[in-house]
């Protein structure tokens, strides 16, 4: 298991070296979105419409409804790395 400190936007070189279990510290902008926002992004892409931000190299933290899943000391590890403008 390796540790990395990366800056957003991420590059392909940044993401290719990562392996499951690695610890990644991120500096920069991290977008937070729930399922409805992800659905909206997909719809905009499918319609070839302008997106609210550049997806290339972006990091989106996919969060759940915390009122239903709140547990003490629980760490969320669900990060979606958006590479090359694709979801």
N, C-alpha and C positions, 0 to 999 in steps of 0.2 A: 504494500500500500504506500503510495507516494502522496506528498502534499504539494499543492500548487497555489500560487497567487496569480490570478489573471485579471486583466482589465477589459472592460466592455468598451466598444463592441469586440466580440471574440473573433479570432481568425480561424481558418481551417487548421492551421498549424497548431494553434492552442488546443483545439478539441481532439485532434487525431492522437495526441499523446495520452489522453485520459483513459483510464480503465475503471471498471466497476470496483467500488471500494475506495477509490482515491478521495482524498479530502481536498476540496477546492474552495479557496477564498476568493470572492469576487469584489473588485473595485469598480465603481462606475454606476451607470443607470441599470436598475433591475425593475422590469415592469411586473406588476402584480395584477392577476386577472382570475376571475372565476369562469365557470363553464360557459356562461352566456357571452362573455367577452371573446372566448376562443371561437365560439360558434359564429359570432359577428365577423371576426377576422377571416375565417374560412369563407363566409358569404362574400365579403369584399374581394377576396382573391379570386373566387369563382366568377364574379361579375367584372373582374379586371378594373375595379375601382381603386381610388387612392386610399392608402392605409393611414391610420393616425400617426404612425411612426415607422421608421425604416426597420424592417425585420432582419436584414442581413447582419449577422453577428450579435443580435439582441438576445437577452436572457429574459425569459418570462417565468415568474414564480407562480405556479398554479396552486391557488389556495382553495380550500373547501369552506363550506359554511361553518365557521368556528363555533357557532352556538350549538350545533349538533355534534361536533366532534371534539369539543374542548376537553383536554385531559391535562392534569398538572405535569410540568416538566417534559412535555412531549415535543420532540424536535421534528420539524417537517423537512424531509430531504427531497421533496419532489421539485426538481428544477428541469425545465425544458429548455434546451439550448436550440435556438432557432439559427440554422446555418444556411447561408446562401439564399435567403428569402423564401424558404419553403417551410411549411408546417408539417 
